[in-house]
Amino acid sequence: MVLRGIAGLVATLVLWTAIVFIFKVPAFLLPGPVEVFDRVAFLFENAKLTRHIWVTLSEIIGGFAFGTAGGILAGVIFARAPRIERFATPLILLLQTAPKIAIAPLLLLWLGIGPTPKIVLIAIVTFFPVMQGMVTGLRYGEGSFRDLASVLRLSPWQRFRHIELPSALPSVLAGMAVATTLAMTAAVIGELIGANEGLGYLLSSGQENSDTAVVIGMVMLLSLIGWAFYEVIELIRRRSLGRFQLS
């Protein structure tokens, strides 16, 4: 899959170059790949681009970790206590359906302009798909193994460790894969609304300065980070599913 993705990326760059050359598109509208790469290299040398990449990455990793942990914990609680789920679901849905671009300014007002509001926003968007995956896996996975656990009189922890967790793992990891794209979007939204560091901040600066090469370069970097993040989750999924085999 990675090789196919790289091949598709190369084909896109070739097509992009051909369009710019054949139609003589002005650089202020659509610079070619070489111009964009030169601009990104300039930012690496003169604008501490590595620092901005690290800021965005740390926000994504922190928010994703908190959101995933909260989603798994809430999924276990909701699967065990449907009354709590019925009480909490309207509040969770209200938070999830609210436009994130509207939530971001509130978080900035409450938590300041640092990384904290971005981490919280990323955790919010990560929480729901992971929680849904956990609830689905625990409720609808491998009923026959649940009956066996009752016959063997397994303890609650043994039942969770050997029966429920392996059964829920595919759904949880599917939710995490969905959450990777949401986390990237949330990070950019948070940095566009208010930040003084990060790739979203550079993207906003490029827009304000009508620097199309910077905007395209930041979009490409964000896309590559999102792709790498997704591939990491896929690698974890493949290895975890091989390790947690029901027996």
C-alpha positions as CSV (number, residue, x, y, z in Angstrom):
1,M,0.0,0.0,0.0
2,V,2.8,2.4,0.8
3,L,4.5,1.8,-2.5
4,R,1.2,2.4,-4.3
5,G,0.8,5.6,-2.4
6,I,4.3,6.8,-3.3
7,A,3.6,5.9,-7.0
8,G,0.4,7.9,-6.9
9,L,2.3,10.8,-5.3
10,V,4.9,10.8,-8.0
11,A,2.3,10.6,-10.7
12,T,0.5,13.6,-9.1
13,L,3.7,15.7,-9.1
14,V,4.3,14.8,-12.8
15,L,0.8,15.8,-13.7
16,W,1.1,19.0,-11.7
17,T,4.3,20.0,-13.4
18,A,2.8,19.2,-16.9
19,I,-0.3,21.4,-16.2
20,V,1.8,24.3,-15.0
21,F,4.1,24.0,-18.0
22,I,1.5,23.4,-20.7
23,F,-1.0,26.0,-19.6
24,K,1.6,28.5,-18.4
25,V,-0.2,29.0,-15.1
26,P,1.1,32.1,-13.3
27,A,3.2,31.3,-10.2
28,F,1.0,33.4,-7.9
29,L,-1.9,31.1,-8.8
30,L,-0.2,27.7,-9.0
31,P,3.5,27.5,-8.6
32,G,5.2,24.3,-9.8
33,P,6.5,21.6,-7.6
34,V,10.1,22.9,-7.8
35,E,9.1,26.3,-6.7
36,V,7.1,24.9,-3.8
37,F,10.0,22.6,-2.7
38,D,12.4,25.6,-2.9
39,R,10.1,27.6,-0.7
40,V,9.8,24.8,1.8
41,A,13.6,24.4,1.8
42,F,13.9,28.1,2.5
43,L,11.5,27.8,5.5
44,F,13.6,24.9,6.8
45,E,16.7,27.1,6.7
46,N,15.4,30.5,7.7
47,A,12.0,30.0,9.5
48,K,12.7,27.1,11.9
49,L,10.2,24.9,10.0
50,T,11.4,21.8,12.0
51,R,10.2,23.5,15.1
52,H,6.8,24.2,13.6
53,I,6.5,20.6,12.5
54,W,7.3,19.4,15.9
55,V,4.7,21.7,17.5
56,T,1.9,20.4,15.3
57,L,3.1,16.8,15.7
58,S,3.2,17.1,19.5
59,E,-0.3,18.6,19.6
60,I,-1.7,15.8,17.4
61,I,0.0,13.0,19.4
62,G,-1.0,14.4,22.7
63,G,-4.6,15.1,21.7
64,F,-4.9,11.7,20.0
65,A,-3.5,9.9,23.0
66,F,-5.9,11.6,25.4
67,G,-8.9,11.2,23.1
68,T,-8.1,7.5,22.5
69,A,-7.7,6.7,26.2
70,G,-10.9,8.6,27.1
71,G,-12.8,6.9,24.2
72,I,-11.7,3.4,25.4
73,L,-12.6,4.1,29.0
74,A,-16.0,5.6,28.1
75,G,-16.7,2.7,25.8
76,V,-16.1,0.2,28.6
77,I,-18.3,2.1,30.9
78,F,-21.1,2.6,28.4
79,A,-21.0,-1.1,27.4
80,R,-21.3,-2.1,31.1
81,A,-23.8,0.6,32.1
82,P,-26.4,1.4,29.4
83,R,-28.1,3.9,31.7
84,I,-25.0,6.0,31.9
85,E,-24.7,5.8,28.1
86,R,-28.3,7.0,27.6
87,F,-27.6,9.9,30.0
88,A,-24.3,10.9,28.4
89,T,-25.0,10.2,24.7
90,P,-27.0,13.5,24.0
91,L,-24.2,15.5,25.6
92,I,-21.5,13.7,23.6
93,L,-23.5,14.0,20.3
94,L,-24.1,17.7,21.0
95,L,-20.3,18.2,21.4
96,Q,-19.5,16.1,18.4
97,T,-22.0,17.7,16.0
98,A,-21.0,21.3,17.0
99,P,-18.8,22.8,14.3
100,K,-15.2,22.5,15.5
101,I,-14.4,25.9,13.9
102,A,-16.9,27.3,16.4
103,I,-15.5,25.4,19.4
104,A,-11.9,26.4,18.7
105,P,-12.4,30.1,19.6
106,L,-14.0,29.1,22.9
107,L,-11.1,26.9,23.8
108,L,-8.7,29.7,23.0
109,L,-10.6,32.1,25.2
110,W,-10.6,29.6,28.1
111,L,-7.2,28.0,27.7
112,G,-5.0,30.6,26.0
113,I,-3.1,30.6,22.7
114,G,-0.7,27.8,23.6
115,P,-0.9,24.1,22.7
116,T,-3.5,23.2,25.3
117,P,-6.6,24.3,23.4
118,K,-5.4,22.4,20.2
119,I,-4.7,19.3,22.2
120,V,-8.2,19.5,23.8
121,L,-9.9,20.0,20.4
122,I,-8.0,17.0,18.9
123,A,-9.0,14.9,21.9
124,I,-12.6,15.9,21.4
125,V,-12.7,14.8,17.8
126,T,-10.7,11.6,18.5
127,F,-12.9,10.5,21.4
128,F,-16.1,9.7,19.6
129,P,-15.0,7.3,16.9
130,V,-12.8,5.4,19.4
131,M,-15.6,5.2,21.9
132,Q,-18.1,4.0,19.3
133,G,-15.6,1.3,18.2
134,M,-15.2,0.1,21.8
135,V,-18.9,0.0,22.6
136,T,-19.6,-1.9,19.3
137,G,-16.8,-4.4,19.8
138,L,-17.8,-5.1,23.4
139,R,-21.5,-5.5,22.8
140,Y,-21.6,-7.4,19.5
141,G,-18.3,-9.4,19.4
142,E,-18.0,-13.1,19.7
143,G,-21.1,-14.1,21.7
144,S,-20.1,-17.8,21.8
145,F,-16.8,-16.9,23.6
146,R,-18.8,-15.0,26.1
147,D,-20.9,-18.1,26.9
148,L,-17.6,-20.0,27.3
149,A,-16.3,-17.4,29.7
150,S,-19.4,-17.9,31.8
151,V,-19.0,-21.7,31.8
152,L,-15.3,-21.4,32.8
153,R,-16.2,-18.8,35.5
154,L,-13.5,-16.4,34.4
155,S,-13.0,-13.3,36.5
156,P,-14.1,-9.9,35.1
157,W,-10.5,-9.1,34.3
158,Q,-9.8,-12.4,32.7
159,R,-13.0,-12.1,30.6
160,F,-12.0,-8.6,29.5
161,R,-8.4,-9.5,28.8
162,H,-8.9,-12.8,26.9
163,I,-12.4,-12.4,25.4
164,E,-13.7,-8.9,25.2
165,L,-10.6,-6.9,24.4
166,P,-9.5,-9.1,21.4
167,S,-13.0,-9.1,20.2
168,A,-13.3,-5.3,20.4
169,L,-9.8,-4.5,19.1
170,P,-10.7,-4.5,15.3
171,S,-13.6,-2.0,16.0
172,V,-11.4,0.2,18.2
173,L,-8.5,0.3,15.7
174,A,-11.0,1.1,12.9
175,G,-12.2,4.0,15.1
176,M,-8.6,5.1,15.6
177,A,-8.0,5.1,11.9
178,V,-11.0,7.4,11.3
179,A,-9.8,9.6,14.2
180,T,-6.4,10.2,12.5
181,T,-7.9,12.3,9.8
182,L,-10.2,14.1,12.2
183,A,-7.1,14.8,14.5
184,M,-5.3,16.4,11.6
185,T,-8.2,18.6,10.7
186,A,-8.7,19.7,14.3
187,A,-5.0,20.6,14.7
188,V,-5.1,22.8,11.6
189,I,-8.3,24.5,12.7
190,G,-6.9,25.2,16.1
191,E,-3.7,26.7,14.7
192,L,-5.6,28.7,12.1
193,I,-7.9,30.3,14.7
194,G,-5.1,31.3,17.0
195,A,-1.4,30.3,17.3
196,N,2.1,31.6,17.0
197,E,3.7,28.3,16.0
198,G,2.8,25.2,14.0
199,L,2.1,24.3,10.4
200,G,-1.4,25.8,10.6
201,Y,0.1,29.1,11.7
202,L,2.5,29.1,8.7
203,L,-0.4,28.2,6.4
204,S,-2.3,31.2,7.7
205,S,0.7,33.4,7.4
206,G,1.2,32.3,3.8
207,Q,-2.5,33.1,3.0
208,E,-2.2,36.6,4.6
209,N,0.9,37.3,2.5
210,S,-0.6,35.8,-0.7
211,D,2.3,33.4,-0.8
212,T,0.7,30.5,-2.7
213,A,3.9,28.4,-2.5
214,V,3.9,28.5,1.3
215,V,0.2,27.6,1.5
216,I,0.7,24.6,-0.9
217,G,3.8,23.5,0.9
218,M,2.1,23.5,4.3
219,V,-0.8,21.6,2.8
220,M,1.6,19.0,1.4
221,L,3.4,18.6,4.7
222,L,0.2,18.3,6.6
223,S,-1.0,15.6,4.2
224,L,2.2,13.7,4.5
225,I,2.0,13.8,8.3
226,G,-1.6,12.6,8.1
227,W,-0.7,9.8,5.8
228,A,2.2,8.7,8.0
229,F,0.0,8.8,11.0
230,Y,-2.6,6.6,9.4
231,E,0.1,4.1,8.3
232,V,1.4,3.9,11.9
233,I,-2.2,3.1,13.1
234,E,-2.5,0.5,10.3
235,L,0.8,-1.1,11.4
236,I,-0.3,-1.2,15.0
237,R,-3.6,-2.8,13.8
238,R,-1.9,-5.5,11.9
239,R,0.5,-6.4,14.7
240,S,-2.1,-6.2,17.4
241,L,-4.6,-8.4,15.6
242,G,-1.9,-11.0,15.1
243,R,-1.0,-10.9,18.8
244,F,-4.5,-10.9,20.3
245,Q,-5.8,-14.1,18.8
246,L,-8.8,-15.6,20.5
247,S,-8.1,-19.1,21.8
